[in-house]
């Protein structure tokens, strides 16, 4: 009993209060011991008393008459009982500063306040009557009713969160200090805040419940909505809002929101009033207008922005005033109006109600789709801009209330377009579209841009149609006349008068008829484009009615061929005028390769005549040779050959020349070219086999006499297999050989590419110290291709020959005579549009005689590497006789190829440079480099003379790629002695002749005894 008075300095240790305990705390202090309160604990003084021990109310009461009594100091100490009673005097406060979550059934009375500090969550479970301020500085304070916060005191936020776990309303004045404050409403609950918000801090709304702000005196600079719904009106919602959930404006009357609202959330407009947005608003979740009207900007005043999707629902409305939309997706289910100087920009608008453009507004470059039963309307001097207008069946696009003409980017759909008395210019977005609905009114239609507008409906507008650029396709009917100043007019519809003053008229969609009522005029410099086919059908213009006349003041008829077979002569009616034809066209052209067009006239018609002439489509001499035969064969052609000629006749200027090449057989010239090139390469790589052994033997003996060293003898090996020989009398050798090359083509013939590979071998004998004689046999196989031709040829060749050499001192003379037999197999694919692909195959035999002679003199240069130089001259002669043959597999396009002989007489003047190198073992490597100039004396033409099986009596000659006459010869060889009379060698010789090239090589071994 009694009273104990002290402070945190004088009071020590655990205390049990059965009477009265007074903490008279003038300065800040902490009491860390426990207190058991069975009586009365009183806090006086202006200081802060912090209790960090255990406080057990145990039925006692707590009175805070001055300063602040705080439980905890930011941690988990400073406990108190789950329920207690207490009072707090004016100017005093109870503070909770804990980091853990606590519940407190505190019945707090008095004029003082409550402070929530620390990171933990404090749940108030009992109503209180204190009237002071509730301050939130950290963590969360959880309440389920307004009474848990006392009776009418204000709320002060400086960083904490107030969470409401039930729906209720509060009229408390709320202050947001610099640390800001958070209101969290849990799911399914609503907090209605009727009090005034003030202060400089930020209000944050969290939780999935709803927060409603109603006070028009609110002054909130910044609001963040992170969850649930924030609801208010233009009076209660102030400042900028970062909306990442949902903000609802319930606008019963009229108001303006001038702040900026951005984020990923949604904006909902409800209520029957008008809400005007004049700030910058861009919401990723879009905007839904469920009631009243939402205006963006002020008509005649400040503009505003609203980004994101917009849905106009129910009986609500959207009004865009003096503002430009930027890519919005608008779903208009009610009424949307553009007013002032606003623009739809690049928006996409689905109009399921009424869409109005008034004043000087513009549809911009938007896309506007008008649904059935809906209207898109233009008033005053509004413009359609370059917008894409899609008018679905039953919908209307109405320009009739305009006071002047306007534009539209494009028109499409099955709905109705009303012009009134206005001119509508379309095409500014360059799209190609189809309008199957009707255009009505007394106004006119002007088509610009690069796209094509197709009209397939019954169009009743009467003000005229002007085509300036792009395309206008009329597959319905026009009550107006058409003037073509540029672009292309086509279709199969009906036109009330046609004047082609520029550009092109092309009746039909593919092949068809355009009907003109009244008059048709074609001016100079214009084009009438006509499609035709091989069955006799063509595009056509019919002019009927009164007066039904066609006036031709020039222009060009441009004939476009469809694929197919054409007779030798064909006639088409391309213009009929019941009232008569006057004048004529200036010119007629065609994309046919082989059909020559002409025009004829009578009183009421213009006729197009086609005459098949293959020679006119030839672009090269080879093509002309083939085409001449086709022209000669045309009158008497029958069966498959007649069908081929008809199909060729329908080819265009690209296909025709290619077809002449494909059937010419020019690629067969590759066989003779490859045979000649292969024989030259064989002889060039073989040249030293003919005499190297004898020549080298003489040199070896001379070196042996001088040096008396066998190793030195062996190091003087020649540049082929035999050159590593000793002075033995007998020798055998074998080699793998291969080569590749190409002969450049020109505008008349394709380039030839070939390759060859095989083997050769031989034996020789030293008859005298100066003369050696031998024989050889070989086999090669190769392939040939001609650029621009499908298919290839292959050759298999057997070769036999005799060779010999005479050597005396540094002088040598080599010779080679031989015969070869080649089996050639040829295949070519023939692909002609309109015909099934064909493959022609053929085979023939080629007999060859060839010979070579070479003379040279070796000069030793001496030195440690025993260098030498050998000037030489070589002559080669070849005659190749190809037997005639007839192809199979291509029906009438099989070729009967005549026999032919190809000759070559070629010389080479050059020098060979050689040296020996130490390999690091017992033998040396002899390396040689060769440089020379070659010249061909015989004809280099490669003709192929043949006739078609379908026209056997009409031969023609075409020419393949022509080899160059002069070239540079390059060679490289290496030879070394192995052991016991064995030697190995490598040899390469190439020839560069401008765009031609040939390369041959061999690797072999030799054995001498």
Secondary structure by P-SEA (a helix, b strand, c coil): cbbbbbcccccccbbbbccbbbcccccbbbbcbbbbcccbbbbbccbbbbbccbbbcccbbbbbcccbbbccccccccccccccccccccccbbbbbcccccccccccccccbbbbbccbbbbbcbbbcccccccccccbbbbccccccccbbbbbbcbbbbbbccccccccbbbbcccbbbbbbcccbbbbbcbbbbccbbbbbbccbbbbbccccccccbbbbcccbbbbcccccccccccccbbbbbcccbbbbcbbbbccbbbbbbccbbbbbccbbbbccbbbbcccbbbccccccbbbbbccbbbbccccbbbbccbbbcccccccccbbbbcccccccbbbbbcccbbbbccccccccbbbbbcccbbbbbcccccccbbbbbbcccccccccccccccccccccccbbbbbccbbbbccccbbbbbbcbbbbcccbbbbbccbbbbbccccccccbbbbcccbbbbcbbbcbbbbbccccccccbbbcbbbcccbbbbcccccbbbbbccbbbbcccccbbbbbcccccccbbbbbcccbbbbbcbbbbbbbbcccccccbbbbbcbbbcccccccccccccccccbbbbbbbcccbbbbbbbbbcccccccaaaaaaaaaaaaacccccaaaaaaaaaaaaccaaaaaaaaaaacccccaaaaaaaaaaaaaaaaaacccccaaaaaaaaaaaaaaacccaaaaaacccccccccccccccccbbbbbcccbbbbbcccbbbbbbcccccccccccccccccccccccccccccccccccccbbbbbbbbbbcccccccccbbbbbccbbbbbbbbbbbbbbbccccbbbbbbcbbbbbbbbbbbbbbbbbbccccccccccbbbbbbbbbbbbbbccccccccccccccbbbbbbbbbbbbbbbbcccccccbbbbbbbbbbbbbbcccccbbbbbbbcccccbbbbbbcbbbbcbbbbbbcbbbbbcccccccbbbbbbbbcccbbbbbbcccccccc
